[in-house]
Amino acid sequence: MDGWKEENNQLIKTFVFKNFLDATRWMFDVSEAIEELNHHPEWSNVYNKVMVNLCTHDAGNMVTDKDYDLARLLDSAFANFK
């Protein structure tokens, strides 16, 4: 789980892409898998960066296995953009 930090009951990571198009394409590419997991990230995009915060609201806004599973999915998808 390279680059992820657990902070304030959240898993946090900033993904850095070559450009804005890659950043938004990655967000779109992972959207279907995220919907299937029914576990949605809090994320924002500024140019070539996507900032992601993960926590499980149903568990009292704590980090759970759902967050680690989603983090691994995001990392795996990001590998296609390096």
Rosetta blueprint (number, residue, H / E / L):
1 M L
2 D L
3 G L
4 W L
5 K E
6 E E
7 E E
8 N L
9 N L
10 Q E
11 L E
12 I E
13 K E
14 T E
15 F E
16 V E
17 F L
18 K L
19 N L
20 F H
21 L H
22 D H
23 A H
24 T H
25 R H
26 W H
27 M H
28 F H
29 D H
30 V H
31 S H
32 E H
33 A H
34 I H
35 E H
36 E H
37 L H
38 N L
39 H L
40 H L
41 P L
42 E E
43 W E
44 S E
45 N E
46 V E
47 Y L
48 N L
49 K E
50 V E
51 M E
52 V E
53 N E
54 L E
55 C L
56 T E
57 H H
58 D H
59 A H
60 G L
61 N L
62 M E
63 V L
64 T L
65 D H
66 K H
67 D H
68 Y H
69 D H
70 L H
71 A H
72 R H
73 L H
74 L H
75 D H
76 S H
77 A H
78 F H
79 A H
80 N H
81 F H
82 K L
